[in-house]
Amino acid sequence: MVKCNTMADVRREIDRIDRELVKLLAERQTYIEQAGIIKGERTAVRDEARIEDVVQKVLAEAERAGLSPAIAEPLWRLLIEKSIEHEFEIFDGRKKKEASA
């Protein structure tokens, strides 16, 4: 962590972190897309037990890292929901291709 003395310093560091987060989220998205290809049934896309497992793991890691659970939990729940929406798009697109082949 860099000690910031000005708002310009703070903003530069936040922008740097945001760039890294985008890269990590893009990598995470590739695995979501692979899941959409691998899963055989549309009902398998949303897995409530897995959602809760992910959230609990994130909350445990947030505690270790000093991230507020009031930030971590809603952020990850939104990330999961948007990831599920994307996975449905991938799954449905694959099924359309298979049906037209």
C-alpha positions in Angstrom: 0.0 0.0 0.0 1.3 3.4 -1.0 1.0 6.4 1.5 -1.0 9.1 -0.3 -0.5 12.8 0.5 -2.9 14.3 -2.0 -6.2 13.4 -3.6 -4.3 13.0 -6.9 -2.2 10.3 -5.2 -5.4 8.6 -3.9 -7.1 8.7 -7.4 -4.0 7.4 -9.1 -3.9 4.4 -6.8 -7.6 3.8 -7.1 -7.3 3.9 -10.9 -4.3 1.4 -10.8 -6.4 -1.0 -8.6 -9.4 -0.6 -10.9 -7.3 -1.6 -13.9 -6.1 -4.8 -12.0 -9.7 -5.5 -10.9 -10.9 -5.3 -14.6 -8.2 -7.8 -15.6 -9.2 -10.2 -12.8 -12.9 -9.9 -13.6 -12.2 -10.5 -17.3 -10.4 -13.7 -16.3 -13.2 -14.7 -14.0 -15.6 -14.1 -16.9 -13.7 -16.6 -19.1 -14.5 -19.3 -16.5 -18.1 -18.3 -16.4 -18.2 -18.8 -20.1 -16.6 -22.2 -19.9 -19.2 -23.2 -17.3 -21.9 -22.1 -19.8 -20.4 -24.4 -22.4 -19.8 -27.4 -20.0 -23.1 -27.5 -18.2 -25.6 -29.9 -19.8 -28.8 -28.5 -18.4 -30.1 -24.9 -18.2 -31.3 -25.5 -14.7 -27.6 -26.2 -13.7 -26.7 -22.6 -14.5 -28.1 -21.2 -11.2 -26.9 -23.2 -8.2 -28.1 -21.7 -4.9 -25.8 -23.9 -2.8 -22.8 -22.8 -4.9 -23.8 -19.1 -4.6 -23.9 -19.3 -0.8 -20.6 -21.3 -0.8 -18.9 -18.5 -2.9 -20.3 -15.7 -0.7 -19.2 -17.5 2.5 -15.7 -18.0 1.1 -15.5 -14.3 0.0 -16.7 -13.1 3.5 -14.0 -15.2 5.2 -11.3 -13.8 2.8 -12.7 -10.3 3.3 -12.3 -10.7 7.0 -8.7 -11.8 6.6 -7.9 -9.0 4.2 -9.7 -6.3 6.2 -12.5 -5.7 3.6 -15.8 -4.6 5.2 -18.5 -7.3 4.8 -20.9 -4.5 4.1 -18.9 -3.9 0.9 -17.9 -7.5 0.1 -21.3 -9.3 0.4 -23.5 -7.1 -1.8 -20.7 -6.6 -4.3 -20.2 -10.3 -4.7 -23.9 -11.1 -4.8 -24.2 -8.6 -7.6 -21.1 -10.0 -9.4 -22.6 -13.5 -9.1 -26.0 -12.4 -10.4 -24.4 -10.7 -13.4 -22.2 -13.7 -14.0 -25.2 -16.0 -14.0 -27.0 -13.7 -16.5 -23.9 -14.0 -18.7 -23.7 -17.7 -18.3 -27.3 -18.0 -19.4 -26.5 -16.1 -22.5 -23.6 -18.4 -23.3 -25.6 -21.5 -22.5 -28.6 -20.3 -24.6 -26.3 -19.3 -27.5 -24.7 -22.7 -27.5 -28.1 -24.5 -27.5 -29.3 -22.3 -30.4 -26.1 -23.3 -32.4 -26.6 -26.9 -31.6 -30.3 -26.8 -32.6 -29.5 -25.2 -36.0 -26.7 -27.5 -36.8 
